[in-house]
């Protein structure tokens, strides 16, 4: 038997012993709890009236003693005290009450916040104690505990990764915004030179002239000339043929290009 097997056997034996002890003690503990609750309830029913009566009698007796013995002496003593001392004592009492009230106002929120912060820790400790007790009783196996630990580690790792990605995204966005601002400051729009005017091609330059010639040819065919009025039909035909020849020549040049 190896050392690991002996340790595993000892752990199994201890677990079985604890489980058996818990099973044996559980009925007695349950009975003791019910008995204690019953006795406490019965004692409360019997002693509550007596305690209440004794408390009221003690308060009444203390009030009577104060009114009969203490209050007259305090009143007599204050009558013999100088006014300045009485006034100083009264102010001291008022200051003491004010300081006590301020201390309570200062301490109460911090005490409440401390209790609120300690409550999750206490709940976590209670849940871990319950899990540890369940593991000792054998209700939770070591494999399940290991699986739960791995799940918690995976969640923590995923949370850290998400936070890192969010931080990198925020930094990248800030850097891009800063670069855009610096670029606009160093190269404003009024410093950028306008683009150079492009030259028209020979085809674009010739197209208005060709259009004008075609328009003039159509007007000549209609029998009118914007410059000299009406012309003979032979002259119009000659000019139309000349225009057609010129258009054919321009088309040939364009095709050749």
Secondary structure, 3 states (H helix, E strand, C coil): CCHHHHHHHHHHHHHHHHHHHHHHHHHHHHHHHHHHHHHHHHHHHHHHHHHHHHHHHHHHHHHHHHHHHHHHHHHHHHHHCCHHHHHHHHHHHHHHHHHHHHHHHHHHHHHHHHHHHHHHHHHHHHHHHHHHHHHHHCCCCHHHHHHHHHHHHHHHHHHHHHHHHHHHHHHHHHHHHHHHHHHHHHCCHHHCCCCCCCCCCHHHHHHHHHHHHHHHHHHHHCCCCCCCCCCCHHHHHHHHHHHHHHHHHHHHHHHHC
